[in-house]
């Protein structure tokens, strides 16, 4: 079965971390700018302004992304890499001799404050560690030269570990929050997958019971016919019934795949699984004409319904109530999931809402069905799944 991964917690935590960091980055960039202006008399003006403008641009881009855009962590990676460039070209920016008593710190020292966390959030762990150590070594190496203020060994070691402790602590906190969110997503995904598996099992079990009863009836009819056969014609008819019963029995016994299920069994299994996700959910069947549903269609409708219920649990708010309505006419299945929660604007569904985009809309459209979403902030949400016989 394809794994369903809800990314609600991770996407939200990532965005919150990104917003907090980008807000802090603006303040830190302002601090580095003040130091930049104070050190202009030592620098090549034109080159210094161009390099500083690049730093401000990368900061502005990821700030906009997390507060007003799609929250792309790739912009953090660009910022972190640009800071390496900034540090490497620093000697080229210096135009006048710098103080050599160890009291001078290049303005790029403050610019790197944002680079550490940007790297931790956007790189894989091993690359983030290499970034931390490598950039810190480069900076301290520059500080030891006349281009960086001629710092002594004690100051260099102190600054090295101070940077690791302060920026490292902030980065570790951010990574721990992200890891906790990923564990929450994994638990949500497992809960949905468990409910889906149970729903499939219940539907298959009901269908198996129906087939068992059918085979039982055929065998019993064949035995009765054989016992009451008084003529050759009746004996032949009883033999034909027995052969038919044995053939059906063999088909049921050797069938290793889930077959079609009746709409009544499908609805019962969906309601049972949905109540596992939300014990307070109200479920009802308004109409259920009983006909066999293709297993692929049954699975897709089950998974989409349970994901829609799970989305409501995650997004609608703690006080929201949910209702589930199921209907099967002679040619159509219609499932409605409704809540009275926070609501949202369907045309502004975040890209992180994969549960809605992929596991609900995508699954239903894959079997030729349609999904209709009606919602507004503060007015709850209604998700309608429709599938018509081809």
N, C-alpha and C positions, 0 to 999 in steps of 0.2 A: 504494500500500500504506500502511496506517495505520502511523504511526511508533511504535516501541516505545521508551519512555524509562525506563531504569532510574534510580531516584533514590536508590540505596543510599548512594553516597559523599556526595552533597549532604546527604541527611537526617542521616547520621551526623555529618558535620562541623558542620552547623547545630546539632545537639543538643549536641555537645561544646563548641562556642563558647558556646552559650547557658548551659550549665552552668558553664563557667569564669567567664563574665561575671556570672552571677547570684550565684555564690559571692563574687566580688569585690565585687559590689554590696551584699551584706549587710554586709561589713566597712566599705565606704565609708559606708553608711547609718548604721552604728553610730558612725562618726567624726562625721558631721554631726549625729547625735543628741546626742553629748556637747557639741558646740559650741552646739547649740540650747538645751540645759539651762543652759549657761554664760551664755547671752544672754537668758534669760527675764526678767531684771529690766528689760530695755529694751523688752519686748514686751507687747502686749495678750494676756494669758494665754489666755483662752478661744479667741479667734480663732487664736492661734498653735498651740495644741494641736490644733485641728481641721485646720488646714492641714498640720501635721506628720504627723498621723494618716493623711491622704490619701497623703502621700509613702510612708510605711511600708507602707500597704496595696498600692499599686501595685508596690512592690518585692517584697513577700511573694507577690503573685499570680504574677509572672513567675518568681520563684524556685521556687515550687511547680510551675509548669507545666513547667519544664525538668528538674526532678529527680524529680517524681512524676507528672506529667500528660502531656499530648499535645504539649508543646514548641511552644506557639503564639507566634509572633513578633509577633502583634497586641498582646500584652500589653506588649511592649517599646515599641510605638508609643504606647500609652496612657500609659506611664510618661514617655516623652519629652515628650509634649504636656502632661502634668500639671506637669512641671518648668517649662515656659514660664508656665503659670498661677501657679506658686509665685513665680517671679521677678517677674511683673507685680504681684502683690498684696503684695510685700514692703513697700513704703512704708506700706500699710495696717496692717501688723503692728507697726510701730514706735510705741511709746507714750511713750518717753523720749528725750531728746537723746543722740546717739551720740558717741563720741570723734571729734574732727575733725582729728587729727594724721596721718591716713593709715595708722594701724596697725590699725584695726578692719576685719575682714572679716565680713560677714553669714554666718550659718550656711548660707544657701542656696548659697554658693560651693562648699561641699563636696557639697551635694546634686546640683549640676550635673555632678559627676564621672561619674556613671552615665548621665546623659542623653545625653551626646555619643555614646557607643558604642551606646546603645539606638537612637538615631536612625540611625546609620550602618548598623546591622544590619536595621532594620525599614522604612526609607524607601528609595525609589528614589534613585539617586545625586544627581540634581539637587536633590531636596528635602532630602536629607541635607546637601548643601553649603550650601543656603540656611539650613537649621536651624543649622549650625555658625556661620556668619557672623552671622546675625540674632541668635541668643541671646547670642553673645559681645558683640556691640555693645550690646545691651540691658543686660547685666550691667555692662559697663564704664561705661555711661552712668549707671547707678544708683550705682556706686562713686564717681563724680565728685561726687555730691550729698551733702548732709549725711545723707541716709537710708542711704548706703552707706559712710560713713567719710571722705568728702572726700579721696579719693586724688588725687595730683598726676599731671600728664601722663606723666611717665616711668614711674611705677608702672602706670598704665593701659595704656600700650603694652606694657610688659614682661609684664603679666598676660595681655594679649590674645594675644600670640605664644606665651607659655608654654602656654596652654590649647590653642591650635591644634597645637603640636608634640607635646605629651604625649598628649592624647586623640586627635589625628589619627593619630599613629603606631600606637596600639593599634587604632584602627578600620581603618586600611589593612591591617595584618597580618591581622585577622579577614576582611576582604573578599578578600584574596589567597588565603587558605585556602579560602574558599567558591568562588572562581573556579577554583582547581585541582580541587576536588571536582566542579564542574560539567563541567570538561573531561574528567575521568575518566568521569563518567556518559555524556557524549556519545560517548567512545571505546567504552564497553561497548555502548551502543545501536547504534552503527555495526557493531560486530562481530556482534551478534545479527542485525541486519537483513541483513548480508552473508551470513550462514549461511542465513537463511531464503530469501533470493533464490536462493542456490545450490541449496538443497534443492528449491525449486519448479522451477528450471531442469532439474535432474537428473531429477525425476519427469516433467516435461513432455517431456524428451528421450527418455526410455525409452518413453513412450506414443507419441511421434511415430515412433520406430523400429518399434514394434509396428504402427502404422497403415501405415507405409511398406511393411513386410513383407506386411501384409494386401493392400494395393493391388497390390503386385508379384505376389502369388500370384493375385489375381483377373485381372490383365492377362495373366499367363502362361497361366492356365487358358483364358481366352477365345481367345488366339492359337492354343493347341494344338487347342482345339475347332474353331476356324475352319479350321485346316489339315487336320484329319481329317474335316471334314464331307463326307459322301457323299450325303446326301439333303437335300431342302428342309427337312424337320423339323429335322435336325441343324444346318443352316445358320442356321435361325431361332433355335435354342437358343444357338448360338455368338454370334449378334448380340445376344441378350438379355444374355448374359454380358459382352459387350464394353460394352454400354450401362451395365450395373450398375457395371462397373469404372471407366468414365469419370465416372459420377456420384460415386462414392466418391472418386476422384482430385480432382474439383473441390471436394468438401466439405473434404478435407484441405488443399488448396492455398489456399482462401479463408478458412479458419478463422483468425480473429485472436485468439481467446481460448483460455485454457487449458481443456482439457476434463477429464473425469474420468480418474483414474489408478488402476491396479491396486494392490492392497494391497502386493504384493511390491515394486513400484517405489517406493511411498510409504515403506515401511520402509527400503529401501536408501538413499534420499535422506536420511531423518531420521538414520540412523546416521552417514552420511558427514558431515553438517552438525554433528552433536553432537560428533564427534571433532575438528572444527575448534575448537570451544570448549574441549574438554578432551581433549588427545591421549592421556591415560591412561585414558579411559573404556572400560569393558568393555560391549560391546553384543551382544545375541543375540536371535534370533527363535525363540520356542518353538513357534509354530504360525502358519501363514500360508495360509489358504484364499484363493485368488486371485479377487477380484471387484473391480468398479469402484467407486471412491469419488468422491462428489461433490467438485468442486474447492474449494468453500467449506469443506467438512468437512476435506479434506486440508490446506488452508492453515491452518485453525484448530488442528488437531492438531499440525502441524509447528511452528507458532509457539509454542504452549503448551509443547510438549516442550522446545524449545530454550531458552525462557525459564526453565523449571524447572531445566534443566542449568546455565544461567548463574547462577541464584539460588544453587544449591548451590556453585558455584565461589566466589561472593562471600561466602557466609555460613557454609559448613560448616567452614572452616579449611584451612590450607595442606596439612595431611597427609591430608585426607579423600580417600577413593576413591569413585568413582561407578560405578554399574551401570545399564544401560538394557535393559529387557526389552520386547519387542513381540510382540503376539499378535493374530491375526485368525481368529475362528471364522466360521461361515456367516452370522452376523448381527451380530457385535460386534467392535469394535476395542478393545484394551486395551493401554495403554502405562504402564510402571512406571519411575520414576526413583528410584533409591535411593542413599543415601550413608551413610557411617559417621562423619560429622562431629559438630559440636557439638550439633546438634539445637536445638529451640525448642518453645515451647508454642503449638500452632495457634490456641487461643482468645485468644492475646495478640499476634496479628500486628500490628505497628505500622502506622499509617496510611501511613507513608512507604514501606512495602513494596508499591509499586504493581505491581512485577513479578509478585508472587504474586497479589495481589487482582484485578488487571485483566488482565494479559497471560496468566495461566494459568487461574485460576478463571473470570474473565469471558469469555474466548474460548471455552472449552469449553462453558460453560453457554449461550452464544449460539447454538451449533449443536445444542442439546438434549442435550448430554452431561453428565457428572458428574465432579467432582474429589474424591478422598478423600486426606486428608493425615494421616499418622501420624508423630508425632515427640515426643520428650521431650528435655530438656536432657541432653547427654552420651550420648545413645543413637542419634544419627543421625536421618535423615529418610527417609520414603518418600512419594512423590507418585504417585497412581494416576489416570490419565486413562481414562475409559470413554465410548464412544459406541456406541449400538445403532441399527441400521437402523430407521427409522420404519415 
